[in-house]
Amino acid sequence: MSRGVPEARVEVFSRSERGLMPHQQSGLPAAQRPVRRMRSLGLRLDRILDPSLRIPLEATFHYTEADPLVVRVELTVSEGRTVAWALSRDLLFDGTEEPSGIGDVRLWPSAVGTHRVLHMRLEVGSASCLFEMDLGQLQDWLLDTFALVHPGTELDEVDWDAVTADLFGGGEDRPRR
C-alpha cells in the first residue's frame, strides 16, 4: 500500500464468505449497519501512452457509506496535482470481471503474463487516457466496500419523503396534472 494509508478492514461477513462475490454473500439489513467510513486504497497505476511507453501514477480510491453508489478516484498527476473522478461502484466491480462501461468510463480485465490487471479508459470530449492497475488489490478492496454496504441496500437509508419534498420545494409548488 502506498502513502502510508493505514489498513482498517471491516469484517461484516464470516471467514467462509471471504472471497465470495457480493451476490453470494449474506448481508446485514441497512438498519443494522453501523455507520463507518471505509479506508482508502492507494494503488499504483500505469498510464499507457503506447504499448512500449508507460507513465507510473499514484491513485487513491475512496469509498464511504455516506455516498454508497460511488467510488471516488484521485489520480496524482504531474507536480502533485490531482484529478478526481467519481465512478459507479457497481461499474468498477463489473469491470474486474468482464468488459464494462460505455461513454466516458470503460473497464476490462486482462492479463500481463500471469499477472491479472484491470484496464480503465477515461474520456472527456475528444481526449482520453488509458490506465492499467493490479486487478486483485482493487477487487479485494471493492469486496470490503460490499461488506460495509451490501449490494442492493445502497438506498435503504434514503428518506424518500424528504427527497420528494425537496424536489417539489417542500410540497408547496407541486406541478399540477
Contacts in CASP RR format, 6 or more apart in sequence:
PFRMAT RR
TARGET T0000
AUTHOR 0000-0000-0000
METHOD contacts of the structure
MODEL  1
MSRGVPEARVEVFSRSERGLMPHQQSGLPAAQRPVRRMRSLGLRLDRILD
PSLRIPLEATFHYTEADPLVVRVELTVSEGRTVAWALSRDLLFDGTEEPS
GIGDVRLWPSAVGTHRVLHMRLEVGSASCLFEMDLGQLQDWLLDTFALVH
PGTELDEVDWDAVTADLFGGGEDRPRR
1 7 0 8 1.000
1 41 0 8 1.000
1 42 0 8 1.000
2 42 0 8 1.000
2 43 0 8 1.000
2 44 0 8 1.000
2 58 0 8 1.000
3 42 0 8 1.000
3 58 0 8 1.000
3 60 0 8 1.000
5 39 0 8 1.000
5 40 0 8 1.000
5 41 0 8 1.000
5 42 0 8 1.000
5 60 0 8 1.000
6 39 0 8 1.000
7 39 0 8 1.000
8 39 0 8 1.000
9 39 0 8 1.000
9 144 0 8 1.000
10 36 0 8 1.000
10 38 0 8 1.000
10 144 0 8 1.000
10 147 0 8 1.000
10 148 0 8 1.000
11 147 0 8 1.000
12 27 0 8 1.000
12 28 0 8 1.000
12 33 0 8 1.000
12 147 0 8 1.000
12 148 0 8 1.000
12 150 0 8 1.000
13 20 0 8 1.000
13 25 0 8 1.000
13 26 0 8 1.000
13 27 0 8 1.000
13 147 0 8 1.000
17 24 0 8 1.000
17 25 0 8 1.000
17 26 0 8 1.000
19 143 0 8 1.000
22 93 0 8 1.000
22 143 0 8 1.000
22 146 0 8 1.000
22 150 0 8 1.000
22 151 0 8 1.000
23 151 0 8 1.000
25 146 0 8 1.000
25 147 0 8 1.000
25 150 0 8 1.000
27 150 0 8 1.000
27 153 0 8 1.000
28 150 0 8 1.000
29 153 0 8 1.000
29 156 0 8 1.000
30 149 0 8 1.000
30 153 0 8 1.000
30 156 0 8 1.000
30 157 0 8 1.000
31 156 0 8 1.000
33 65 0 8 1.000
33 148 0 8 1.000
33 149 0 8 1.000
33 153 0 8 1.000
35 65 0 8 1.000
36 65 0 8 1.000
36 148 0 8 1.000
37 64 0 8 1.000
37 65 0 8 1.000
37 66 0 8 1.000
38 62 0 8 1.000
38 63 0 8 1.000
38 64 0 8 1.000
38 65 0 8 1.000
38 144 0 8 1.000
38 145 0 8 1.000
38 148 0 8 1.000
39 144 0 8 1.000
40 60 0 8 1.000
40 61 0 8 1.000
40 62 0 8 1.000
40 63 0 8 1.000
41 60 0 8 1.000
41 61 0 8 1.000
41 137 0 8 1.000
41 138 0 8 1.000
41 141 0 8 1.000
42 58 0 8 1.000
42 59 0 8 1.000
42 60 0 8 1.000
42 61 0 8 1.000
43 58 0 8 1.000
43 59 0 8 1.000
43 60 0 8 1.000
43 61 0 8 1.000
43 133 0 8 1.000
43 134 0 8 1.000
43 137 0 8 1.000
43 138 0 8 1.000
44 56 0 8 1.000
44 57 0 8 1.000
44 58 0 8 1.000
44 59 0 8 1.000
44 133 0 8 1.000
44 134 0 8 1.000
45 56 0 8 1.000
45 57 0 8 1.000
45 58 0 8 1.000
45 59 0 8 1.000
45 75 0 8 1.000
45 120 0 8 1.000
45 131 0 8 1.000
45 132 0 8 1.000
45 133 0 8 1.000
46 54 0 8 1.000
46 55 0 8 1.000
46 56 0 8 1.000
46 57 0 8 1.000
46 131 0 8 1.000
46 132 0 8 1.000
46 133 0 8 1.000
47 54 0 8 1.000
47 55 0 8 1.000
47 56 0 8 1.000
47 57 0 8 1.000
47 129 0 8 1.000
47 130 0 8 1.000
47 131 0 8 1.000
48 54 0 8 1.000
48 119 0 8 1.000
48 130 0 8 1.000
48 131 0 8 1.000
48 132 0 8 1.000
49 55 0 8 1.000
54 132 0 8 1.000
57 75 0 8 1.000
57 76 0 8 1.000
57 77 0 8 1.000
57 131 0 8 1.000
58 75 0 8 1.000
58 76 0 8 1.000
59 73 0 8 1.000
59 74 0 8 1.000
59 75 0 8 1.000
59 76 0 8 1.000
59 131 0 8 1.000
59 133 0 8 1.000
60 73 0 8 1.000
60 74 0 8 1.000
60 76 0 8 1.000
61 71 0 8 1.000
61 72 0 8 1.000
61 73 0 8 1.000
61 138 0 8 1.000
61 141 0 8 1.000
62 71 0 8 1.000
62 72 0 8 1.000
62 73 0 8 1.000
62 74 0 8 1.000
63 70 0 8 1.000
63 71 0 8 1.000
63 72 0 8 1.000
63 89 0 8 1.000
63 145 0 8 1.000
63 148 0 8 1.000
65 148 0 8 1.000
65 149 0 8 1.000
68 89 0 8 1.000
68 149 0 8 1.000
68 154 0 8 1.000
68 155 0 8 1.000
69 88 0 8 1.000
69 89 0 8 1.000
69 90 0 8 1.000
69 154 0 8 1.000
69 155 0 8 1.000
70 86 0 8 1.000
70 87 0 8 1.000
70 88 0 8 1.000
70 89 0 8 1.000
71 86 0 8 1.000
71 87 0 8 1.000
71 88 0 8 1.000
71 89 0 8 1.000
71 92 0 8 1.000
71 142 0 8 1.000
71 145 0 8 1.000
72 84 0 8 1.000
72 85 0 8 1.000
72 86 0 8 1.000
72 87 0 8 1.000
73 84 0 8 1.000
73 85 0 8 1.000
73 86 0 8 1.000
73 87 0 8 1.000
74 82 0 8 1.000
74 83 0 8 1.000
74 84 0 8 1.000
75 82 0 8 1.000
75 83 0 8 1.000
75 84 0 8 1.000
75 85 0 8 1.000
75 131 0 8 1.000
76 82 0 8 1.000
77 83 0 8 1.000
85 105 0 8 1.000
85 122 0 8 1.000
87 105 0 8 1.000
88 105 0 8 1.000
89 142 0 8 1.000
89 145 0 8 1.000
90 151 0 8 1.000
91 100 0 8 1.000
91 101 0 8 1.000
91 105 0 8 1.000
91 107 0 8 1.000
92 107 0 8 1.000
92 138 0 8 1.000
92 142 0 8 1.000
93 139 0 8 1.000
93 142 0 8 1.000
93 146 0 8 1.000
94 100 0 8 1.000
94 101 0 8 1.000
94 107 0 8 1.000
95 101 0 8 1.000
95 107 0 8 1.000
95 108 0 8 1.000
95 109 0 8 1.000
95 118 0 8 1.000
96 107 0 8 1.000
96 109 0 8 1.000
96 118 0 8 1.000
96 135 0 8 1.000
96 136 0 8 1.000
96 138 0 8 1.000
96 139 0 8 1.000
96 142 0 8 1.000
97 109 0 8 1.000
98 108 0 8 1.000
98 109 0 8 1.000
99 106 0 8 1.000
99 107 0 8 1.000
99 108 0 8 1.000
100 106 0 8 1.000
100 107 0 8 1.000
100 108 0 8 1.000
101 107 0 8 1.000
103 123 0 8 1.000
104 122 0 8 1.000
104 123 0 8 1.000
104 124 0 8 1.000
105 120 0 8 1.000
105 121 0 8 1.000
105 122 0 8 1.000
105 123 0 8 1.000
106 120 0 8 1.000
106 121 0 8 1.000
106 123 0 8 1.000
107 118 0 8 1.000
107 119 0 8 1.000
107 120 0 8 1.000
107 121 0 8 1.000
108 118 0 8 1.000
108 119 0 8 1.000
109 116 0 8 1.000
109 117 0 8 1.000
109 118 0 8 1.000
109 119 0 8 1.000
109 135 0 8 1.000
110 116 0 8 1.000
110 117 0 8 1.000
110 118 0 8 1.000
110 119 0 8 1.000
110 132 0 8 1.000
111 117 0 8 1.000
112 132 0 8 1.000
115 134 0 8 1.000
116 134 0 8 1.000
116 135 0 8 1.000
116 136 0 8 1.000
117 132 0 8 1.000
117 133 0 8 1.000
117 134 0 8 1.000
117 135 0 8 1.000
118 132 0 8 1.000
118 133 0 8 1.000
118 134 0 8 1.000
118 135 0 8 1.000
118 138 0 8 1.000
119 130 0 8 1.000
119 131 0 8 1.000
119 132 0 8 1.000
120 130 0 8 1.000
120 131 0 8 1.000
120 132 0 8 1.000
120 133 0 8 1.000
121 128 0 8 1.000
121 129 0 8 1.000
121 130 0 8 1.000
121 131 0 8 1.000
122 128 0 8 1.000
122 129 0 8 1.000
122 131 0 8 1.000
123 129 0 8 1.000
165 171 0 8 1.000
168 174 0 8 1.000
168 175 0 8 1.000
END
